[in-house]
Amino acid sequence: MPAYRLFYNVFAGVALLPILWLLWRDSGPWLWRWYGAMAWVLNGLALLATGLLLVGPGFYDLSEFLGLRQLRERRVLPEDQEPFRIAPLHRYVRHP
């Protein structure tokens, strides 16, 4: 079944939409708010995390990850064909 990974990714994305819609519709009150120097530190850390989130996918073959390559090449083997390698960020963080 060459489209299993693509199907899973589409299904997972669609299943996430109602949750995101509920969060947007009923945002509720703030749980906490930072002020002063702590706000600057934590907002800087959030900005760093956002940068890492944007840089991270560059270390993957996104066509393989999303399942587009398997569909295009009509692969029937369930194993991943991407070779094992350790990305720079994975040297410091455990990734399944």
Secondary structure, 3 states (H helix, E strand, C coil): CCCHHHHHHHHHHHHHHHHHHHHHHCCCCCCCCCCCHHHHHHHHHHHHHHHHHHHHHHHCCHHHHHCHHHHHHCCCCCCCCCCCCCCHHHHCCCCC
